[in-house]
Structures are given as C-alpha cells and as structure tokens.
Amino acid sequence: MTTPTTKSGLEDVVVSTSEICFIDGDRGRLLYRGYDIHDLVDHASFEETASLLWNGALPKRAELENLRKALATQRRLPPKVLTLLRSLPRKSDSMDVLRTAVSLLGIYDPDSGDDSREANLRKAVRIQAQVPTLVAAWSRIRKGKAPIPPNPRLSLAGNLLYMLFGKKPSPLAEKAMDTALILHADHELNASTFAARVTVATLSDMHSGVVSGIGTLKGPLHGGANVGVMRMLLEIGDVDRAETWIKNALAQKKRIMGFGHRVYNTEDPRATHLRRLSEQLGREAGELKWFEMSRIIERVVNAEKGLHANVDFYSASTYYTLGIPIDLFTPIFAVSRVSGWTAHCLEQYSNNRLIRPRTDYIGPEFPQTFLPLEQR
Ligand SMILES: CC(C)(COP(=O)(O)OP(=O)(O)OC[C@H]1O[C@@H](n2cnc3c(N)ncnc32)[C@H](O)[C@@H]1OP(=O)(O)O)[C@@H](O)C(=O)NCCC(=O)NCCS
C-alpha cells in the first residue's frame, strides 16, 4: 500500500536540478541545453550534440574538429576486450555483452583511478568512441567473423554502419543513423540516467555509472521496448493483418511496446523524426511494409487508448530497414545514450551529494519476538 508520502514509480518527483535537458510533456518539447531537438536534428551532427551535452555550449569549429579527431582516434578496443568478446557464448544477450565489456573497458582505461573532471571528460569521449566499436565487433564475432576495424575518416554514425556491414552506408542511411543518435542522446532523468547518477553520486567511477545505465536500459519498459516493437511487427507479418491484430491485442489488454510515456501526454517529438526516417528508408529500400504496418498500429492505438508513439516505436522499423539485427536495437540506443549518461555523471560529480532516499516501511509490526531456530 502506498501512502501519501510516497509516489509510485517516483512519478513527477523532482529529485535534482539539472542544466542538461528539459522536457515539456504537455507540449511535446524536448531541449538539450536549451536547444530544441528539432533544430539539432535539422542542423547539428551527433558529435556536435554530444559536445553540447558534455560542455554546455555548442562547439566552435576548432573544438568540434578536435572532438571529431578524439572520437575517431580512440575507436579501437583494447585487445583484452576483444579476447573477452571472443570468449563469450555466441547466444549471449547483446546488452549483457555490452554491460560486461564496458566494465572491462573501465579496467583498461588509461585514466582509470583518476576521477578528476579532466580525466572524466576524457573518459566520456573514450567510452563514446569505443561503445559503437563494441556493438559492431560483437555483431561480427558472434557470427564467427573478424571485426571490421573502425574507419577514422567516417562520422560516428557512418562508421558504426560501416563496422556493422563492411561497406560505406548510403548518405540517407548515414543521416538516418546520425539523426537517431541525436534523438536518443539524452532524456532528462529517465530510469537509466537516474541509475547512472545514483552510481556516481557515491563517488564511484564513470565506467560504473555507464554500466549501471546499460543494465537499466536493457529492460523492456525502457530501451528494450524497440525490440518488442519489431517482434510485434514481425509477428503480424503483413499490412493486411495489422488492424485486426492490434485490435485483438488491445481487447486482450496487452501492453503495446512503443506506446505511452511517463512524461509525454502528447506526441513524443522524437517519434516525429523517426516516423519520417522509417518512411524515407522504406522508400529507399523499396520495402514500405514495416512503415505502413506501424502507421496502422499507431492509428488504432491512438484512437482506442489515446496513447501516442514513443521514441521506440518508429526506431524499430528504422533500424530494421537499415539492416540492423533486432537484438542490436537496444545496444544502439546505448551507443547514443552514452553521451547523456556521461554528461549527467559529469554534472553529478560537479555538485555531488550522495543520493539516498527513504522507503515508507510497511513490513511486519515490531518488535517481533525472536524465536530460536528449533522453536520455529
Ligand atoms: C512507458 C511506460 C512504462 C510508462 O509507464 P507508466 O507511466 O508507469 O504508466 P502505466 O504503466 O502506469 O500505465 C498507465 C495506464 O496506461 C496504460 N498503458 C500505458 N502504456 C501502455 C501501452 N504501451 N500499451 C497499453 N496500455 C498502456 C496502462 O495499462 C495503464 O492503464 P490502466 O490505468 O487502465 O491500468 C508505459 O507506457 C509502457 O509500458 N509502455 C510500453 C513500453 C515502452 O514503449 N517503453 C519505452 C518508453 S520510451
């Protein structure tokens, strides 16, 4: 039983101040450091967005070039991390692999043990550079193939697709991936970011914060929802079946992945862009069925439940059309969210107080009389 002193799921509870991200759930607005997500999608790259999140201002040309270089030259993984990936069961869950490998990256990080702001900024950039390589390397290693070495001349988004597929992506594919990365970069105090902040608020290290974030993002109520969406689309299989299928699912009171949000009461502004990308990529690939099925599902769920598509709904068909294996959808969400997690870790360190809330005790009455083992 909850009492007036508790809020189930901490809904609407404000637990800290932050300069990083603002969401207006009623108007469907999302801003990073005061910049509207729509402007960032139209004018910025993911690298620029990450710099904005870490440093608080858009980078000047030279700053952006330096960051691009730092990201591009630190993409390679320590050999021991590749050895770990090769030693894991090939059927391992990709988020478990990512969580485990980032933990190992922390051990081999050149700044390990140094938690100064400068070292933490370097760690943020390094983790951001390495995580795409981890995801792509795992996608190859588990199929018995050699990882494709990163290409320092490509953008982070372009290189991610290159390392996954072994060929340079089309301009539309690269743009779509870059946009998806911008859209997933930060989202205020979502569950995984909160977990990351709680971790570093004990003055634990940044890799531990990111590991907490990955473990939290994995769940189907958070980043794992995009996988659930694609499984649903594949189960429906055909545009003609979509309407009946989704109506039946709603009649059976099923939770539809990719819909609803704790903060937005209107369209998630990220979904607006992902819907467009899903359609554009579908046209380029000559396969619009996943987009068309998604449109039908969206219309029915909106009409019958008043629920709107969230970030995960159209990212599913977007990633699938890009050729990304379904179980890598959530790791790719993590590739992007590393920027937000690390920005929040930096902010937490800069004005830290241990995060230690309370529970409202509703357990057995006390004091209970202790019975020795033989009398129970
Ligand atoms: C995101 C989410 C976890 C938010 O949860 P929340 O704020 O705790 O909201 P609740 O789970 O309490 O849901 C409130 C009501 O809306 C309904 N609802 C919310 N999301 C729903 C969905 N995706 N499908 C069907 N019903 C849904 C719930 O059944 C509940 O109805 P009830 O009051 O009649 O029981 C929830 O909307 C959800 O599970 N969505 C699907 C998973 C997903 O897409 N996650 C990614 C989020 S970006």
The ligand as an SDF file (V2000), in Angstrom:
LIG
                    3D

 48 50  0  0  0  0  0  0  0  0999 V2000
    6.4820    3.8160  -20.8640 C   0  0  0  0  0  0  0  0  0  0  0  0
    5.6130    3.2280  -19.7470 C   0  0  0  0  0  0  0  0  0  0  0  0
    6.4670    2.2310  -18.9590 C   0  0  0  0  0  0  0  0  0  0  0  0
    5.1580    4.3390  -18.8230 C   0  0  0  0  0  0  0  0  0  0  0  0
    4.5640    3.7090  -17.7700 O   0  0  0  0  0  0  0  0  0  0  0  0
    3.7800    4.4340  -16.5870 P   0  0  0  0  0  0  0  0  0  0  0  0
    3.9510    5.9000  -16.6190 O   0  0  0  0  0  0  0  0  0  0  0  0
    4.1900    3.7180  -15.3540 O   0  0  0  0  0  0  0  0  0  0  0  0
    2.2800    4.1440  -16.9610 O   0  0  0  0  0  0  0  0  0  0  0  0
    1.4660    2.8740  -16.5000 P   0  0  0  0  0  0  0  0  0  0  0  0
    2.2230    1.6300  -16.8290 O   0  0  0  0  0  0  0  0  0  0  0  0
    1.0470    3.0680  -15.0900 O   0  0  0  0  0  0  0  0  0  0  0  0
    0.2220    2.9920  -17.4740 O   0  0  0  0  0  0  0  0  0  0  0  0
   -0.8760    3.8730  -17.2700 C   0  0  0  0  0  0  0  0  0  0  0  0
   -2.0880    3.3120  -17.9860 C   0  0  0  0  0  0  0  0  0  0  0  0
   -1.8740    3.3420  -19.3850 O   0  0  0  0  0  0  0  0  0  0  0  0
   -1.8760    2.0210  -19.9290 C   0  0  0  0  0  0  0  0  0  0  0  0
   -0.7280    1.9000  -20.8260 N   0  0  0  0  0  0  0  0  0  0  0  0
    0.4230    2.5990  -20.7450 C   0  0  0  0  0  0  0  0  0  0  0  0
    1.2330    2.2350  -21.7320 N   0  0  0  0  0  0  0  0  0  0  0  0
    0.5750    1.2940  -22.4370 C   0  0  0  0  0  0  0  0  0  0  0  0
    0.9020    0.5490  -23.5800 C   0  0  0  0  0  0  0  0  0  0  0  0
    2.0930    0.6950  -24.1750 N   0  0  0  0  0  0  0  0  0  0  0  0
    0.0040   -0.3320  -24.0550 N   0  0  0  0  0  0  0  0  0  0  0  0
   -1.1790   -0.4780  -23.4680 C   0  0  0  0  0  0  0  0  0  0  0  0
   -1.5430    0.2070  -22.3660 N   0  0  0  0  0  0  0  0  0  0  0  0
   -0.6850    1.0770  -21.8570 C   0  0  0  0  0  0  0  0  0  0  0  0
   -1.6790    1.0950  -18.7280 C   0  0  0  0  0  0  0  0  0  0  0  0
   -2.2450   -0.1790  -18.9450 O   0  0  0  0  0  0  0  0  0  0  0  0
   -2.3810    1.8580  -17.6450 C   0  0  0  0  0  0  0  0  0  0  0  0
   -3.7720    1.6810  -17.8090 O   0  0  0  0  0  0  0  0  0  0  0  0
   -4.7030    1.4310  -16.5280 P   0  0  0  0  0  0  0  0  0  0  0  0
   -4.5460    2.6820  -15.7140 O   0  0  0  0  0  0  0  0  0  0  0  0
   -6.0380    1.2170  -17.1260 O   0  0  0  0  0  0  0  0  0  0  0  0
   -4.1180    0.2280  -15.8590 O   0  0  0  0  0  0  0  0  0  0  0  0
    4.3770    2.5260  -20.3630 C   0  0  0  0  0  0  0  0  0  0  0  0
    3.6600    3.4250  -21.1560 O   0  0  0  0  0  0  0  0  0  0  0  0
    4.7610    1.2890  -21.1470 C   0  0  0  0  0  0  0  0  0  0  0  0
    4.9050    0.1960  -20.5720 O   0  0  0  0  0  0  0  0  0  0  0  0
    4.9340    1.4120  -22.4930 N   0  0  0  0  0  0  0  0  0  0  0  0
    5.3730    0.3070  -23.3030 C   0  0  0  0  0  0  0  0  0  0  0  0
    6.8830    0.1370  -23.1650 C   0  0  0  0  0  0  0  0  0  0  0  0
    7.6240    1.2340  -23.9040 C   0  0  0  0  0  0  0  0  0  0  0  0
    7.3210    1.5490  -25.0390 O   0  0  0  0  0  0  0  0  0  0  0  0
    8.6530    1.7650  -23.2230 N   0  0  0  0  0  0  0  0  0  0  0  0
    9.5080    2.7830  -23.8130 C   0  0  0  0  0  0  0  0  0  0  0  0
    9.2880    4.1090  -23.1860 C   0  0  0  0  0  0  0  0  0  0  0  0
   10.1650    5.3810  -24.0430 S   0  0  0  0  0  0  0  0  0  0  0  0
  1  2  1  0
  2  3  1  0
  2  4  1  0
  2 36  1  0
  4  5  1  0
  5  6  1  0
  6  7  2  0
  6  8  1  0
  6  9  1  0
  9 10  1  0
 10 11  2  0
 10 12  1  0
 10 13  1  0
 13 14  1  0
 14 15  1  0
 15 16  1  0
 15 30  1  0
 16 17  1  0
 17 18  1  0
 17 28  1  0
 18 19  1  0
 18 27  1  0
 19 20  2  0
 20 21  1  0
 21 22  1  0
 21 27  2  0
 22 23  1  0
 22 24  2  0
 24 25  1  0
 25 26  2  0
 26 27  1  0
 28 29  1  0
 28 30  1  0
 30 31  1  0
 31 32  1  0
 32 33  2  0
 32 34  1  0
 32 35  1  0
 36 37  1  0
 36 38  1  0
 38 39  2  0
 38 40  1  0
 40 41  1  0
 41 42  1  0
 42 43  1  0
 43 44  2  0
 43 45  1  0
 45 46  1  0
 46 47  1  0
 47 48  1  0
M  END
$$$$
